[in-house]
Amino acid sequence: MPHFRISEAARLLGVSDDTVRRWVDAGTLPVQADTSNRKVIDGAALAAFARDHASAPPDPSVVQRSARNRLVGLVTSVLADTVMAQVEMQCGPHRVVSLMSSEAVRDLGLEPGALAVAVIKSTNVVVETPGGHL
């Protein structure tokens, strides 16, 4: 089972080390001692905490979809020619890039600063792990 030091957990959660320490002190995030007697967080506990405490802006859409991966964010860049466009969004800490028709960009009013929802529905998602373990 993987374990993460407080600084690693903070980096993964996108918060400061002090914030993680406050969660640990409050008993919200469980820790244990590693073989060097340093505080570490169990990987499964950290994953559950991240899932349970994830917050995203409310989805402004009023339609329901089968796609579960909906990322609310702001359009940061639009590069368009006469036929195709590349639209970049910042959805929390995630950068999402979409290729679509220039007509769709115009119809949706996509421009830097516009609120949008990236809906991702894919059966082909690549999952990687650090360290090259096979």
N, C-alpha and C positions, 0 to 999 in steps of 0.2 A: 504494500500500500504506500503510495507516495505521501510525503510530508513536505510542508512548505514553511519556511521561516517567516516571521512576521513581515519583514520587508518584501519578500516574494509575494505573500498574500496581498499586501497593500498594492503592489504593482498590478497584480492580476485583477483586483477589484476596482482599480482606478481611484484609490484614496491614499491618504498619507499613512505612514507608519503609526503616527499618534492615534489616528482614527481606529486602526485595527487594535492597538493596545487598549483603547477605551472600550471597544467591543469585548475584548478578552476580559478586562477588569470587571465589566458588567455581567459577565457570564453568558453573553450572547453568542460568543464564538469560542468553542472549547479548544484548549491547548494541552499539550503534554510535553514532557522533556525528552529530548533525543539523547543519544549516547554521550554527547558532550555537555549535557545538562542545559541545552538551549531550548527556549520555547519554540515548539513547532505545532503546526495545525495539520490535522489529518486531511488528506486530499478529498475524501468523500464528504467530510464535514464542511470543508471549504466550498465544494461544489454545491452542496445543499444550501448553504448560507447564501452563495451568489445567486442561486435560482430564486430563493425565497425573498431576497432583498432587492432583486432587480427592479428598477423603475424606468419606465419609458414615458414619454409624453403621451397623453391620450390620443387615440387614433381618431382623426376628425371624420373619417369615412362613416357613412351610415348604412353601408351595404355589408352583407355577410358573404364570406368567401370560404372555399375549402382550404386555401393556402393559410398556413399557421404562422409563417415567417413574415411578419409585417413590421417594418422598421420606419418609424416616424422621424422625419428630419427636415433639414433645410437644404434647398438646392444651393450649391456653392459655385457651380460652373456649368455653362452650356456652350458646347462647340458644335455649330451646325453649318452644313452646306445646303445645297438645294434639295438633297434627297434624304440624307442621314444626319443624325445628331448624337453626340456623346453628352450625357447628363451625369454630373457628379453630385452626390448628396453626402451630407454629414449627418449620420444618425447616431447620436450619442458619440461614443468613441469610434464608431465604425464608418469608414468611407465606403460608399456604395457607388458603383459606376454602371450605368445602363446605356445600351445602344438602342436607339429607336428612330423612327422616321422623323424628319423635320416637321412634317405635318402634325404628328402627335405632340411635339413640343409646343407648337403654336396653339393647337386645340386645348391643351392643358394649361397654357399660360406659364410654362416653366421658364423661370429666369432666376438668377442669383437672388437669394433671400426668400423665395417662395416656399411655403410649407407644402410638403408632399409626403406620400407614403410609398416606400419601396416594398412591393409584394413579391416574395420569392417563392416560387413553386417549382421544385426540381427533384427529379429522381436521381440526379447525378451530382452528388455533393462529395468533394474530396476532403478527407480528414487526415491530417498529418500530425505526427508527434515529434517533439524535439529529440535529437540524439540518434536518429537513424535506427531505432530498434525495430526489428521486423518480426 
